[in-house]
Amino acid sequence: MMVRFVTLWAARGKRFWRIAPAHLATVARSERQLGVLALVGLAPGVAALTAWVHLAQQAPKSGATTQSHWLLPAFLLNAIGLEGVLVGAGMVTLLIGCLGLTNLYLASLERRQQTLVLWRGLGLTLLEVRLLLGLEAAAAGALGSGVGLIGGLLISRLSWPAAQRYFDLTQPYSVTALPLFCGLATGLLATLFFMGAAVVTVQMPTALLLRGAQIHPFNSWHELRASACGALFAGVLTLFAALLVLPLRSALWLSGLAFLLAALLTTGGWLLTRLYARLPTPVSAPLWTLAVQNLARFPNRTAGMVLALTTGAFGVGMAALSWLDGRADAALPLWVAGMVLVAGASLVLAIAALAARERRDELRLLRALGARTNRVRRLIMMEYAIVALGGGSLGALIALANWALTGGEGGWLRAIALVIADLLGALLSAWAGAIPVMMYDLRFTIYEVTSSTKSVRKS
């Protein structure tokens, strides 16, 4: 019996590795958006982590003190140290992009349901299907991490003059293997965690799908599970990256802090998402009503955008208030905040692309019912404005509270003015992420409606 079992699994393994290369080649041709997803979602985070881990190696050599440079509570600075702050900044950027990885890969799996059912019909087990999808995730992670390493080296070199002024560095620029290994390994591990979570949720009730029923993997990602998994992944990934650079005690502190912040931010994102669903919907404001209803229909994507905009507004607000406090040259904090903004904007753009694809039928219907293009555009802009004002306000207020608790200087009026500017920046970044996809989708929708109208008239 044991010999038969081993023989069977050996034959299955040989078949799997015979199928895997052809499958990856097919996916590379037919699912090019997975490659774009890896570049947009993963590469900025890996680049930031690589650059800031390199700086964490160099800064202690100058004898720089954390208290003289960072606008954070003293007990946190003493616990995690200067290197911990830099590693944490890189991990924040990486984790923002990972939100987009999970959401968009789930959407890709939804779109390929019939293909997955065909594999099951051809004799592949559910485990083999998940392993094939895991290979996709690993290939996407390798692509995104590789490009991120190149970007990290570039950012590290460009930001070096600002780092020299910020930390009073005197040594020349040099790179060791540790930042490269940390960025590559953490990027691959993040891909396996976040995209692997999407793979594990794949359930294929073959009988239902063959009858044409649609199964939505998003339905299994409820708020509690999404928040718990996101916080757990954030803690484990931060611990892995921190152990490569920090002492064990500081690494544990930083990992616990990452877990706590991830739990608080995801909880805040879900609370804001639920609040959006309970906003008033007066009959006299149809565009507002449609915008609120659309945000409520896609809670996972709404929560992801809220979290990205909250984190981005917090990073920019911290950099601006650090400059106002006059503790040090603000160029390096602006580099850190800029990378957080890039990751947040990439997540907004990715979610906008996903929403545009999924709502194409809805936009087509609105156009067929006589809605003007400008009104449809205003509807989409209003949706993103609602999300940006909520998430941006939360992030800006957290930054302001942190500035006040650390005894910030510069005056309340200037601080409030910077917070308002930060909020407007979150609004503009949300609109900037939505505009390119919105323009393409509306142009495509108008073309479809016009073509169908002409065909009806001819018939």
BAFITI-685747 format. One line per 8 residues: their letters; for each residue x, z, y of C-alpha. Coordinates in steps of 0.2 Angstrom, whole numbers, padded with zeros to 4 digits. Each point is the difference from the previous one (the first is absolute). Example, Ala and Ser with C-alpha at 12.3 -4.5 7.8 and 13.67 -1.06 7.14 Angstrom:
BEGIN
AS	0062,0039,-0022 | 0006,-0003,0017
END
This chain:
BEGIN
MMVRFVTL	0000,0000,0000 | 0014,0005,0012 | 0009,-0017,-0004 | -0015,-0010,0004 | -0003,0009,0016 | 0018,-0003,0006 | -0001,-0018,-0006 | -0016,-0002,0010
WAARGKRF	0007,0007,0016 | 0017,-0009,-0002 | -0010,-0017,-0001 | -0011,0006,0016 | 0016,0004,0009 | 0008,-0017,-0004 | -0016,-0009,0006 | -0001,0010,0016
WRIAPAHL	0018,-0004,0005 | -0003,-0018,-0004 | -0015,0000,0011 | 0007,0010,0015 | 0012,-0013,0007 | -0013,-0013,0000 | -0013,0012,0008 | 0012,0005,0014
ATVARSER	0003,-0019,0004 | -0018,-0003,0000 | -0004,0015,0012 | 0015,-0005,0011 | -0009,-0017,0003 | -0018,0005,0000 | 0001,0018,0008 | 0012,-0003,0014
QLGVLALV	-0009,0013,0011 | 0008,0013,-0012 | 0017,-0005,0007 | -0006,0000,0017 | -0007,0017,-0004 | 0016,0007,-0006 | 0009,-0007,0016 | -0013,0007,0012
GLAPGVAA	-0004,0016,-0008 | 0017,0006,-0008 | 0014,-0008,0009 | -0002,0009,0017 | 0000,0017,-0009 | 0015,-0004,-0010 | 0009,-0006,0015 | -0004,0015,0010
LTAWVHLA	0005,0012,-0015 | 0016,-0009,-0002 | 0005,0001,0018 | -0005,0018,0003 | 0008,0006,-0016 | 0016,-0009,0006 | -0001,0010,0016 | -0004,0016,-0009
QQAPKSGA	0017,-0002,-0008 | 0009,-0003,0016 | -0008,0012,0012 | 0006,0016,-0007 | 0018,-0005,0002 | -0002,0001,0019 | -0006,0018,-0001 | -0016,-0004,0008
TTQSHWLL	-0013,0014,0000 | -0018,-0003,-0004 | -0007,0011,0014 | 0008,-0010,0013 | -0008,-0017,-0005 | -0016,0002,-0009 | -0017,0005,0007 | -0006,0010,-0015
PAFLLNAI	-0003,0018,-0004 | 0017,0010,-0002 | -0005,0007,-0018 | -0003,-0018,-0007 | 0017,-0006,0008 | 0009,0015,-0008 | -0008,-0003,-0017 | 0003,-0019,-0002
GLEGVLVG	0014,-0003,0012 | 0005,-0015,0010 | 0002,-0011,-0016 | -0017,0005,-0006 | -0008,-0006,0016 | 0007,-0017,-0001 | -0004,-0002,-0019 | -0018,0006,0005
AGMVTLLI	-0001,-0013,0013 | 0005,-0014,-0012 | -0013,0007,-0013 | -0014,0000,0012 | 0003,-0019,0004 | 0001,-0004,-0019 | -0016,0010,-0004 | -0010,-0009,0013
GCLGLTNL	0004,-0017,-0008 | -0004,0007,-0017 | -0018,0002,0005 | -0002,-0018,0002 | 0008,-0004,-0016 | -0013,0010,-0010 | -0015,-0007,0010 | 0005,-0018,-0001
YLASLERR	0006,0000,-0018 | -0017,0007,-0005 | -0008,-0014,0010 | 0011,-0012,-0010 | -0005,0007,-0016 | -0019,-0001,0005 | 0003,-0018,0004 | 0008,-0004,-0017
QQTLVLWR	-0013,0009,-0011 | -0005,-0015,-0010 | 0019,-0004,-0004 | 0002,0018,-0006 | -0015,-0002,-0011 | 0007,-0017,-0007 | 0016,0009,-0005 | -0010,0013,-0009
GLGLTLLE	-0010,-0014,-0009 | 0016,-0008,-0005 | 0005,0016,-0009 | 0010,0010,0012 | -0003,0019,0000 | -0004,0010,0016 | 0017,0007,-0001 | 0008,-0017,-0001
VRLLLGLE	-0010,-0006,0015 | 0005,0016,0010 | 0019,-0003,-0005 | -0002,-0018,0007 | -0007,0006,0016 | 0014,0013,0001 | 0013,-0014,-0002 | -0009,-0008,0015
AAAAGALG	0002,0016,0010 | 0018,0002,-0005 | 0004,-0018,0006 | -0009,0003,0016 | 0009,0016,0003 | 0017,-0008,-0004 | -0004,-0014,0013 | -0005,0012,0014
SGVGLIGG	0014,0013,-0004 | 0013,-0014,0001 | -0006,-0007,0016 | -0002,0018,0007 | 0019,0004,-0004 | 0005,-0015,0010 | -0011,0005,0014 | 0006,0018,-0001
LLISRLSW	0018,-0005,0002 | -0005,-0010,0015 | -0010,0014,0008 | 0014,0012,-0004 | 0013,-0011,0009 | -0012,-0003,0015 | -0005,0018,0003 | 0018,0006,-0002
PAAQRYFD	0004,0001,0019 | -0016,0010,0003 | 0005,0012,-0014 | 0017,0002,0007 | -0007,0005,0016 | -0014,0011,-0008 | 0012,0010,-0011 | 0016,-0002,0009
LTQPYSVT	0008,-0010,-0015 | 0018,-0005,0002 | 0004,-0008,-0017 | -0001,-0019,-0002 | -0015,-0008,-0009 | 0001,0000,-0019 | -0011,-0001,-0015 | 0001,0008,-0017
ALPLFCGL	-0010,-0004,-0016 | -0011,0016,0002 | -0012,-0007,0013 | -0002,-0017,-0009 | -0003,0009,-0017 | -0012,0012,0008 | -0010,-0014,0008 | -0001,-0011,-0015
ATGLLATL	-0004,0014,-0013 | -0013,0008,0011 | -0008,-0017,0004 | -0001,-0004,-0018 | -0007,0017,-0004 | -0013,-0001,0014 | -0006,-0017,-0007 | -0002,0007,-0017
FFMGAAVV	-0009,0015,0006 | -0012,-0008,0012 | -0003,-0017,-0008 | 0001,0008,-0017 | -0014,0011,0005 | -0010,-0016,0003 | 0004,-0006,-0017 | -0005,0016,-0009
TVQMPTAL	-0017,-0001,0008 | -0003,-0017,-0008 | -0015,0001,-0012 | -0007,-0016,-0007 | -0017,0002,-0009 | 0001,-0017,-0008 | -0018,-0002,-0004 | -0006,0003,0018
LLRGAQIH	0013,-0011,0008 | -0004,-0014,-0012 | -0018,0001,0006 | 0006,-0003,0017 | -0001,0019,0006 | 0013,0005,0014 | 0010,0016,-0003 | 0008,0007,0015
PFNSWHEL	0016,0011,-0003 | -0003,0007,0018 | -0015,0009,-0006 | 0011,0012,-0011 | 0011,0004,0015 | -0010,0014,0007 | 0006,0011,0015 | 0006,0014,-0010
RASACGAL	0010,-0010,-0013 | 0007,-0012,0013 | 0006,0015,0011 | 0007,0010,-0014 | 0010,-0015,-0007 | 0006,-0005,0017 | 0006,0018,0004 | 0008,0002,-0018
FAGVLTLF	0009,-0017,0001 | 0006,0004,0018 | 0008,0017,-0006 | 0008,-0007,-0015 | 0008,-0015,0009 | 0006,0011,0014 | 0008,0012,-0012 | 0008,-0015,-0009
AALLVLPL	0008,-0007,0016 | 0004,0017,0007 | 0010,0006,-0015 | 0012,-0015,0002 | 0004,0006,0018 | -0005,0019,0002 | 0004,0016,-0009 | -0013,0006,-0012
RSALWLSG	-0008,0013,0011 | -0002,-0013,0015 | -0007,-0013,-0012 | -0013,0011,-0007 | -0005,0005,0018 | -0001,-0018,0005 | -0010,-0005,-0015 | -0013,0014,0002
LAFLLAAL	-0001,-0004,0019 | -0003,-0019,-0005 | -0014,0006,-0013 | -0008,0011,0013 | 0000,-0013,0014 | -0006,-0014,-0012 | -0014,0011,-0006 | -0005,0005,0018
LTTGGWLL	0001,-0018,0007 | -0010,-0008,-0015 | -0013,0014,0002 | -0001,-0004,0019 | -0001,-0018,-0004 | -0015,0002,-0012 | -0008,0012,0012 | 0001,-0013,0014
TRLYARLP	-0007,-0013,-0012 | -0015,0011,-0004 | -0002,0003,0018 | -0001,-0019,0004 | -0013,-0002,-0013 | -0011,0013,0009 | 0002,-0007,0017 | -0017,-0004,0009
TPVSAPLW	-0006,-0018,-0003 | -0013,-0004,0013 | -0010,-0016,-0002 | 0004,-0005,0018 | 0018,-0002,-0005 | 0001,-0012,-0015 | 0018,-0003,0001 | 0004,0018,0000
TLAVQNLA	-0011,0003,-0014 | 0008,-0014,-0011 | 0017,0007,0004 | -0004,0017,-0005 | -0009,-0006,-0016 | 0016,-0011,-0005 | 0011,0015,0002 | -0011,0010,-0011
RFPNRTAG	-0001,-0013,-0013 | 0019,-0001,-0003 | 0006,0019,0001 | 0016,-0003,-0009 | 0007,-0013,0013 | -0007,0010,0014 | 0009,0016,-0005 | 0016,-0010,-0003
MVLALTTG	-0001,-0008,0018 | -0004,0017,0007 | 0015,0008,-0008 | 0012,-0014,0005 | -0006,0001,0018 | 0001,0019,0000 | 0018,0000,-0006 | 0005,-0014,0012
AFGVGMAA	-0008,0009,0015 | 0009,0016,-0005 | 0017,-0008,-0002 | -0001,-0009,0017 | -0007,0016,0008 | 0014,0010,-0006 | 0013,-0012,0006 | -0008,-0001,0017
LSWLDGRA	-0002,0018,0002 | 0018,0003,-0006 | 0005,-0011,0014 | -0011,0010,0012 | 0007,0016,-0006 | 0017,-0007,0005 | 0009,0007,-0015 | 0010,-0016,-0004
DAALPLWV	0001,-0018,0002 | -0016,-0008,-0006 | 0007,-0016,-0007 | 0001,0006,-0018 | -0017,0009,0000 | -0007,-0017,0006 | 0009,-0009,-0015 | -0008,0013,-0012
AGMVLVAG	-0017,-0002,0008 | 0001,-0019,0000 | 0003,-0001,-0018 | -0015,0011,-0003 | -0010,-0011,0011 | 0006,-0016,-0010 | -0006,0008,-0016 | -0016,0005,0008
ASLVLAIA	-0003,-0017,0007 | 0004,-0008,-0017 | -0013,0011,-0008 | -0013,-0005,0013 | 0004,-0018,-0002 | -0001,0001,-0019 | -0017,0009,0000 | -0006,-0012,0013
ALAARERR	0005,-0015,-0011 | -0009,0009,-0015 | -0016,0003,0010 | 0000,-0017,0007 | 0001,-0007,-0018 | -0014,0011,-0007 | -0011,-0002,0015 | 0000,-0019,0001
DELRLLRA	-0017,-0002,-0007 | -0007,0013,0012 | 0008,-0010,0015 | -0006,-0016,-0007 | -0018,0007,0000 | 0002,0007,0017 | 0005,-0017,0006 | -0014,-0009,-0010
LGARTNRV	-0013,0012,0009 | 0006,-0006,0017 | 0012,0014,0005 | 0013,-0007,0012 | 0018,0001,-0004 | 0004,0011,0015 | -0013,0013,-0006 | 0008,0000,-0018
RRLIMMEY	0017,0002,0008 | -0007,0015,0011 | -0007,0007,-0016 | 0017,0000,-0009 | 0009,0007,0016 | -0013,0014,0001 | 0003,0005,-0018 | 0019,0001,0003
AIVALGGG	-0002,0009,0017 | -0011,0014,-0008 | 0014,0003,-0013 | 0014,-0001,0012 | -0008,0012,0012 | -0003,0013,-0013 | 0016,-0001,-0009 | 0010,-0003,0016
SLGALIAL	-0008,0015,0008 | 0004,0011,-0015 | 0019,-0005,-0001 | 0002,0001,0019 | -0008,0018,0001 | 0011,0006,-0015 | 0015,-0006,0010 | -0006,0008,0016
ANWALTGG	-0003,0017,-0009 | 0017,-0001,-0008 | 0008,-0003,0017 | -0010,0015,0007 | 0004,0012,-0014 | 0019,-0004,0001 | 0000,0005,0019 | 0001,-0018,0006
EGGWLRAI	0005,-0004,0018 | -0004,-0013,0012 | -0018,0005,0005 | -0017,-0002,-0007 | -0006,-0014,0011 | 0015,-0011,-0006 | -0003,0005,-0018 | -0018,-0004,0000
ALVIADLL	0003,-0017,0009 | 0013,-0004,-0015 | -0014,0005,-0013 | -0012,-0011,0009 | 0012,-0014,-0001 | 0004,0004,-0018 | -0019,-0002,-0004 | -0001,-0017,0009
GALLSAWA	0015,-0005,-0010 | -0009,0004,-0016 | -0015,-0010,0006 | 0011,-0015,0004 | 0009,0001,-0016 | -0016,0000,-0010 | -0007,-0015,0010 | 0017,-0009,-0002
GAIPVMMY	-0001,0002,-0019 | -0017,-0006,-0001 | 0001,-0015,0011 | 0010,-0013,-0010 | -0010,0002,-0016 | -0016,0001,0010 | 0004,-0016,0009 | 0004,-0009,-0017
DLRFTIYE	-0015,0007,-0009 | -0013,-0005,0014 | 0008,-0017,0001 | -0002,-0002,-0019 | -0018,0007,0001 | -0005,-0012,0014 | 0007,-0015,-0010 | -0010,0005,-0015
VTSSTKSV	-0016,0002,0009 | 0002,-0016,0009 | 0004,-0009,-0016 | -0015,0007,-0009 | -0011,-0004,0015 | 0005,-0018,0000 | -0002,-0002,-0019 | -0018,0007,0001
RKS	-0004,-0013,0014 | 0007,-0014,-0010 | -0010,0005,-0015
END
